[in-house]
């Protein structure tokens, strides 16, 4: 499998920015479904406050400056917003709420104040935290080199630099007047996906 991460092209034209955009990546990534401690109101509320209410508060606080400069907002969500892994209930709910907020504000603020609001939903990304977490879950040291194609058709999962490159586009002038959009950053569709249940996906090593 190809596990090589492409290097950035030094000749790529640099994006143009208005005065500083607002990128909201408030992030509380905690694991659990309905079992303790995830069933407590304190736990659930904390995740919602960090991942949903904090971005709202940041946008509200920055709005006067964003209006004056015709700036933009980029919320960092997650593909878990659509349902999520079984052990990411609160996290998934918080990102689903963030997605709705992005669409709502992306309409209202753009139309009334000239402030664009968009969101990217990263999928499976090879971060340092994810590398360690998978090892803690019993996967081998180099687990990311043998990922089944049903999860990674390209032979590897996304690199943090690729997510950053996508973020740059959405906060730069190159994205034009686009607002209220949520873009999934993954190698396959999430909504309606129904991969085959045969030897191509069910056999270990594929």
Secondary structure as the mmCIF struct_conf table of DSSP 4:
data_model
#
loop_
_struct_conf.conf_type_id
_struct_conf.id
_struct_conf.beg_label_comp_id
_struct_conf.beg_label_asym_id
_struct_conf.beg_label_seq_id
_struct_conf.end_label_comp_id
_struct_conf.end_label_asym_id
_struct_conf.end_label_seq_id
HELX_LH_PP_P HELX_LH_PP_P1 UNK A 4 UNK A 8
TURN_TY1_P TURN_TY1_P1 UNK A 10 UNK A 11
BEND BEND1 UNK A 12 UNK A 12
HELX_LH_PP_P HELX_LH_PP_P2 UNK A 13 UNK A 16
BEND BEND2 UNK A 19 UNK A 19
STRN STRN1 UNK A 22 UNK A 24
STRN STRN2 UNK A 32 UNK A 32
BEND BEND3 UNK A 33 UNK A 35
TURN_TY1_P TURN_TY1_P2 UNK A 36 UNK A 39
BEND BEND4 UNK A 40 UNK A 40
HELX_RH_AL_P HELX_RH_AL_P1 UNK A 41 UNK A 48
HELX_RH_PI_P HELX_RH_PI_P1 UNK A 49 UNK A 53
HELX_RH_AL_P HELX_RH_AL_P2 UNK A 54 UNK A 69
TURN_TY1_P TURN_TY1_P3 UNK A 70 UNK A 70
STRN STRN3 UNK A 72 UNK A 76
HELX_RH_3T_P HELX_RH_3T_P1 UNK A 79 UNK A 82
BEND BEND5 UNK A 83 UNK A 83
TURN_TY1_P TURN_TY1_P4 UNK A 86 UNK A 87
STRN STRN4 UNK A 88 UNK A 88
HELX_RH_AL_P HELX_RH_AL_P3 UNK A 89 UNK A 113
BEND BEND6 UNK A 114 UNK A 114
STRN STRN5 UNK A 116 UNK A 122
BEND BEND7 UNK A 124 UNK A 124
STRN STRN6 UNK A 125 UNK A 125
HELX_RH_AL_P HELX_RH_AL_P4 UNK A 128 UNK A 136
TURN_TY1_P TURN_TY1_P5 UNK A 137 UNK A 138
TURN_TY1_P TURN_TY1_P6 UNK A 141 UNK A 142
HELX_RH_3T_P HELX_RH_3T_P2 UNK A 143 UNK A 145
BEND BEND8 UNK A 146 UNK A 146
TURN_TY1_P TURN_TY1_P7 UNK A 149 UNK A 151
TURN_TY1_P TURN_TY1_P8 UNK A 153 UNK A 154
BEND BEND9 UNK A 155 UNK A 156
STRN STRN7 UNK A 158 UNK A 158
HELX_RH_AL_P HELX_RH_AL_P5 UNK A 160 UNK A 171
BEND BEND10 UNK A 172 UNK A 172
HELX_RH_3T_P HELX_RH_3T_P3 UNK A 173 UNK A 175
TURN_TY1_P TURN_TY1_P9 UNK A 176 UNK A 177
BEND BEND11 UNK A 180 UNK A 180
STRN STRN8 UNK A 182 UNK A 185
BEND BEND12 UNK A 186 UNK A 188
TURN_TY1_P TURN_TY1_P10 UNK A 191 UNK A 192
BEND BEND13 UNK A 198 UNK A 198
HELX_RH_AL_P HELX_RH_AL_P6 UNK A 199 UNK A 202
BEND BEND14 UNK A 203 UNK A 203
TURN_TY1_P TURN_TY1_P11 UNK A 204 UNK A 205
#
